[in-house]
Amino acid sequence: MIVLVETTSPEEIDELRSSEAFERLGADFVMAARNTRRIGDTEENMLGTFLFNHFTAEDPERALEAWEGLTGWYITKTGVDNSTLLQPIGEAPYAFVNYVRLPRGPVRFMLDQLIRPSFHTFVRTKLRANGMVALPLLCEAV
């Protein structure tokens, strides 16, 4: 289970983490983050499948530039019209988490990537060149 909790400011995070309601969640992993980039409105429609793509990277700033360079490909080739980039506040195992509502479901999203030669020659090459690894999780809102 993934729980995405929004606060109005980073200063509220410590108070939230110490709340009884948060403790009851029994989280195995918690990453405080801030939204630093956005394409469209990821939460405009809560129906469908959401991708939480966790990226590791040798150099988070370089990875951010690489992510920006890949956004056009995803918009054009997969129809993705939204993305919320969450960058950690403090220490975290991830450079960032990209949070996306998939426009046509997970199977179509995967096919839209894998059947295109440019996914392998452009996207995967760019990820490798920037020392990035994508660790995707697919979820549905409840």
Summary of the structure (lengths in Angstrom):
residues: 142
radius of gyration: 15.7
end to end distance: 10.3
largest distance: 49.7
contacts: 366
relative contact order: 0.22
helix: 39%
strand: 26%
